[in-house]
Amino acid sequence: MDEYEYYYNTEANANRGPLHADSSSFKRSDVQSIAYSTNLYRAFYQGTLLTKDNTIDGKEPIEVNQVQPTTITTQDSDISKLRTE
């Protein structure tokens, strides 16, 4: 991560803060934002790549189950009002 480094020509400008800097540049920071390495950051900004190696259950990330289509209809019966076809 980078951070601003401000340069001032006079002590008066330095006392007034970064808005009164005569110039600025980026320097490498020795600290890293906690948001940079969180799951939320990775999910929204870096993205995630799920593979068989990093899923919780060790299975493929996407599983497709094909089942027979069924239709539920109503019927007049004392036992059950629904019938599947």
N, C-alpha and C positions, 0 to 999 in steps of 0.2 A: 504494500500500500504506500501511497505517496501522501505527503502533507505539504502545506504551504510553508515557505520560509520567507519572511518579510525583511526588507532592507530599508533603512532610514538614513537620510542625510543629516538630520539634526535630532538632537535629543528631544526637542519639543514635539516633533512628529512622532517619535517613538512613544512618548507619553500619551499621545492622543489615540493610539491604537492602530490596528491594521488597515482601517479605511484611509489613513493618511500615510501609508507606506509609499516610498518613492519607486520601489520596484518589488517584485516578488518572483519566486520560482518554486518549482517542486523539488523536494528532496525525499530520499527513501526513508520511510518511517521504520523505527525499530519495534513498533507495536502493530498488532493486527486487530481489526474490528472483530468483536465477538459474533456479529451478525454474518461475517464472511464464512464461517465454518459451521453454521447451523443447518439442520435439515430444512428449515423454512427457506433459507437462502438458496440452498441447492435445488429445492423443488421449483422455485419461481425463477431463478436467474441462471443457474448452471444447467438445470434439467437433470433428469435421472435416467439411467440406462439399466433396466432390469434384465438380468440374465438368469440362467439356471443356477449360477454360482452364488448370486446375492439375493435370491428370494428367500422368504422366511421358511417355506416348507420344502425348498430344494426342487420344486417342480418348475415346469415351463411358466413364464410370466403370464401368458394368455392361454387359457384352455377353452376349447370349444366342445360343447356337448350337444350332439344332435339327438333329438327325441322325436317320436312320432307325434304329429299334430293331433290334438283331441278337441272335440267340441262338447260343450256342456249344454244340454237342453233341459227344459222343464217338462215334467210329466205329472199326470194325476195319479198319485199312488199314496197309500197310507204309510208305506215304509220309507220312501225317499222321494223328494220332489225333484231331484236332479238325476240326470242320466248322462253318462259319457259315451261318446261314439268314436 
